[in-house]
Amino acid sequence: MAYKITDDCISCGACTDACPTGAIKEGDGKFEINADECIECGACAEACPVAAPQAE
């Protein structure tokens, strides 16, 4: 399953910089992960200071 960004997101962009496939884009109030591009590597979760990206 792809990762999903929870409402804990503070829109800092750390996940976007860490994503090797560019699957994360700024959405409405928080960042969003394109499930079709996510390779489930967990880089976004490791980079996030508030643990917003979670595996589904």
N, C-alpha and C positions, 0 to 999 in steps of 0.2 A: 504494500500500500504506500502511496505517496505521503509526503508530509503535508500538514496543514498548519497555517498560522492562526493561533488562538487570539481572542480579544485582548490578551495581555500585551500584544504588540505595541511598542512605543514609537514606531516608525523611524527608527534610527538608521536603517539601511545596512546594518552589519550583515544580515543574511544575504542580501543582494550581492554584496562584495564577495562573500564566501562561496556562493553557488557556482559550481564549475560549468553548469549547462545554461545558465541565464534564465532559469525557470521562475525566478521571483521578480515580480513587478510591483510598483506602488499601486495600491488600490484605493478604495474609498475609506479613509480613516486608518487603514492598516495595510501592510504588504500582503500579497497573495501569491500562492505557488500554483503554477500550471502543472496539474497532475500528469499530463501527457509528456512533459519535459523533465519531470523529477525522476532522478535515478536512485533515490532513497539512500544517498551517501551519508546524510546526517551532518554535513558541513554547516548548514544553516543553523541547526540546533546547537552545535558547538560554538558558533560565533555569536549567538544571541545572548545579550546580557540579562534578559528576563525570561528565558526559556519559552518563548512564544511558539516556535515551530515544534510541533508534536507529530509523531508517527500515528497514522490513523489505524 
